């Protein structure tokens, strides 16, 4: 998150940011009316400047210095006098485009040693361009100081950070990171980059019922394809014991990542016990099984071949209630041996998910 060079940065904003009220001049007013009062300063020697914060005329409550950058690099402007406690001073660099102002600490230089114990503002200036350094005070009476120009070396302050963020509902992604800002200029050093979480994958999207919680392995990747370590989030599951649709939710802990992500998977019925088959009457066979309240129904398959090949020799009976525990099949070939197997199914969002086949039973149909 790079600091923006504020367009038309007003000194009302400058002082408000530090909680001191407001000064009167704005960068826009300065550019239009006061450049002609600026004293030229060079890098070879300091220049004395004076202002009176109690003066009736606005131009007398500020001091302006003019500087033409001899080369493109970072410069800093240093005042050798720190305002006394309780007073407010600001220092801002404005360029000759009459559009931008540059300040050393994001809100307008150092005020009364509030940020650190010196009075410096810095910026990267372009060779041949003219810049204006504004000093303005409030409540400090007469203020006189020598201003020095020197090459700027970044001095980094304590780090700040933003978490990367995802909002699945609205499809919003936002990167984050950790940065060290320079206390005098707009430069920030990137310490860490956190790219927004983008994809969530499960190790399986279907599994069989076991009577205990089913928790697939979760892999989260950011928008660059990097795997996000599991230490950054918590995994919770819902409806993940009985057959049906289970939900896996990832909740990021807010340290490096924020937001939630969800995926679903299907728990299929487990294999049924071996069905009991008999032939109570001619051309009939009867199938019995143990009912399962966790499923939606059953599918009974019978064939004259133990391999249950596709074709006319293999047929089935669909039973759409889990409360049923028996079915009778008629019009079979008398004296023929039939093989029977079955499996349960669970209906989720209109689709049937089957368990694995039971072991096979067989019976010879009565003549």
N, C-alpha and C positions, 0 to 999 in steps of 0.2 A: 504494500500500500504506500505508494510514493506520495509525499506531500505535494499538493498542487500550489503552483505559484499563483496567488490570488489575483484575479482580474479586478482592477479598481479597488484594491484593498484599502478600506478607509480606516482612519485612526480611531473612529468610533468602535469598530470591530476590534482593533488592537487592544485598547484599554479594557473593553468589556471582557475580553478573554481572560484578563488577569484580575478582574473584579475591582477595578479602580475607578469606574465611571467612564467618562469619555473625554477625549480631546477634541478640538474644534476642526482642524484641517483634515481634508481627505486627499488621497493621492490624486484624484481627478482635479480637485481645486488647485493643488500644488502644481500639477503639470500645466494647467492653463495659465496660471497667473504669476507663479513665483520663480520659475526657472531663471528669469533674468537677474534675480538677486543672489544667485549662487556664487560662492567664491571657489576658484579653481584650486584643487589639491592634486599633488603628484605623489608618486611612491617614494620620491627621494627625500622628502622632508615633511615633518608634521605641520599642521595648520591649526591655528587657534580659532575657535569659534565661540560665540557668546549669544545667549538668548536670555530673555526675561519673561518668565511664565506669567507675570502679573501685568504685562504691558497691555495697553488699550488696543493697539493695532495687532492684528493677527500675525503679520509678517515679522513683528518684533518678538513674538512668542515662539519663534522657531529659528533654526539655523540651517542653511542649505550649503552643501559643498558639491562641487562639480568635479567629475573625474572621467578622463578618457582612458580606457583600458589599453595599455601598450601591447598586451598579448592576451590570448584566450587562455584563461585559467581561473582558479578559485582565488579570490581576494577576500581579506577581512579588514574592516575598518574598526579601529580600536580607540576608544576614548580613555584618556588617562585619569579621568575624574569620575568616581562613582557617586551618583546622587545620594544625599543623606537619607537616612531612614525616614519613612513617611512621605517621601516625595515620589513622584512618578516621572520617569523619562522614557521616551521611546526613540528608536533609531531605525530607519527604514531606507532601503535602496530602491529608487525608482529609475526605470530606463527612459531613453529619449523617444520611445515609441508612443508615449502618453497612454499606455494601456496597462502596463504591468508594474507591480511592486514586489520586491524581494525582501524577505526578512529572515533573520537568523534563527529564530526559534519558533517559526510556524505562525505566531500571532503578532510578530512585530518587534524582533530584537529583544534585548534584555531591559527589564524595567526595575530600577532601584535594587539591582542585585538579587531579584526575586528568584531567578532561575539558577544563577551561579554568580560567583563573586568577581565579576568583571563586566565590562560594558562593550560588547562586540557584536557586530552583525557581519555576515559573510554571504557570498553568492558567487556562482560561476559567471564571469563577465566575458564578453566577446571583444576581441581585438578591434580597435577603431571606433567602438560604440561609446556614446556619452552616457554617463550615469549620474544620478543626483542622490546625495545622502542627506536625508532629512533627520534633524534632531528636533524634538518637541517636548515640552515639559508642562507639568501641572502641579502647582503648589510648591514649587521649589525656588521661586524667586529668581535672582540672578544666577545664571549657570555659565561657567567658563571652563573650557577644557581644550587640550591639544588632541588632535585626531591624527593617528598614524595609519598608514596603509602597509600591509605586509601580505606575503603569500599565506594562504589559508591551509592549515593542516586539520583534518577532521578530528573532532573530539566526540566520541560516541557516549551517549547517555545510557541509562538503564533501558532494557529491552521492553517492547510491548508486543502483543500478539493478537491475532484474530483466528478463530476456529474456522476450518473449512466446513461448508454447510450443504446439506441436501434437503429438499422438500419434494418428496416423491409425488405428492398429490398434485402440485402445480408444475412439476418438472423443472424446479429451480436448483441450480448448482452455483456455489460460490467458493472460490479458493481462499485459503488462509495462509498464515505463516507467522514467523517471528522475526522482528526487525530491531536493529539498534539505530536510533536517530542521532545525527550530529546535533549538538546543542547550539550551534551557531548558524548552520545553513540547512538547506532542504534535503541533503543527502542522507540516505538510510542504507545501512548494510544489512543484507538479508542473511539471517542466521539459519532459518529453516523455512522450507516451503511445504505447505499442506495443500494438496490438490483435492478438489471436491470428490467425495465418494460418488461412484457412478453405477457400478454393477454389483449385484449380489447373486451368488450361485450356490446351489446346494449339491452335496455329494450324490444325492439321489432324489428323484422326484416321485418315487413310488417304492413302497416296501410292504412287508407283510406284518400282520398283527402278531404280537408276542405276549400281550397282556401287561406290558410295561411301556414306559415312555419311549417313543422313538424320536431321536434327535439327530438329524443328518449333520454332517460337517458343513460349516459355512465358510465361504471365501468372499471377501469384499475387496473390490479393486477401485482405485481412484480413476479419474478421467484420463490419466496418463498410462493406465494399465498396471500400476504398481499395487501389489497386495498390501492392504492395510492390516497391521498386526492386530490380533484379537484383544490385546491389552487396551485397545482404544474403544471397545464396545462390549455390551452385555447382550447375551442371547437369551430370549425367552420363547417358549412354545405354548401353543394353545390347541386343545382337542387332539393331542398327539398320542393317545393311548388306544382308543377304539377305532375300528375301521371307519373311514371317511376322509374328509379333507382337514388336514392339520395346517396350522400357521406358524411360521418361524418369524420372529421379529428381532431386529437388531437395533439397539438403542445406543448411540454414541455418548461417551461420557463427558463431552464438552471441553476436554483439555486441548485436543487438537482438531476434533471433528464434532459436529453437532447434527442432530436430525435423527430420523428413523428410516429403516428400510424393512420391507416384508416380502416373504415368498411363501407359497403354499406347496404342500406335497400330499400325496394320497397314501393312506394306509389301507392296504387290501386285506380282505378276510384271510385267515390262515387256512391251512388244509383241513378238510373235514375228516371225521373218522370214517372208516370203511363201512359203506352202506350194507344193510342186511337185505338180501333178496330171496324171494320164494316164488313158487308158481302155484297159487291156491286153486286155480281153475284152468281149464283147457284154453290154450292160446293166450294166457295171461302171465304177467309177472308182476310181483308187488315189491316195492322198494320202501324201506324204512330207514330213517336216520335221526340223529339227535339234533333238535332244533337249536338255532343260534339267534338270540335276540339282538345281537350287534350287527346283523347283516340285513340286507333288503329282500333277499330271496335266494333261490337255488336253481341250478341247472343240472338235470339228470341226463346222462348220455348212455345209450345202450347200442350194442353192435354184436354182430355174429362173429366178429374178429377181435381178438384180444389187443390188436394194434389200433383199433378204432380209426380205420382209414376214412378219408373223405369219400362220399358216394352213398349209394342207396342202402348199403349194408350198415350204415351208422346213422342213427337218429337221436333226437333229444327232446326233452320236455322242460319247458320254462315254467318255473313256479314263482310267482311274484309276491309271495307273502312269507315272512320269516316264521310265522306261527304254524305253518304246515310241516308235518313230519313224516308224511307218507304219500305215495302216489301209486296208482295202478295203471299198467300199460297193457292194452289189449290188441287183438288182431295180429298176434305174432305167429310165426311158423311153429306148429306143434312138433315136439320131439327135437327141436333145435336148441343148441346151447347158446345162451346169450351172456354177454359180458356187460357189466354195469359199473360206471364210476360217476362221481358228481363233484360239484364245487359250488361254493357260495359266491354271491356277488353283493357289492355295495353300490348304490346309485348316488352319484355326486354330480350336481349341476346337469342332470339329465343324461349322464353317461354312466354305464355299468362297468365297474371294475371288479374283475373276477379274482378269486383266490386260486391256489394251485389245485390240481386234481387230487381226489382221494385215491386210496388204493382200490384195486379192481375186485369186484365180486362177480360170481358167475352162477347160473342156474340153467337147468334144462327145462324148457317149457313143456308142460303137460299136454298130452294128446287129447 
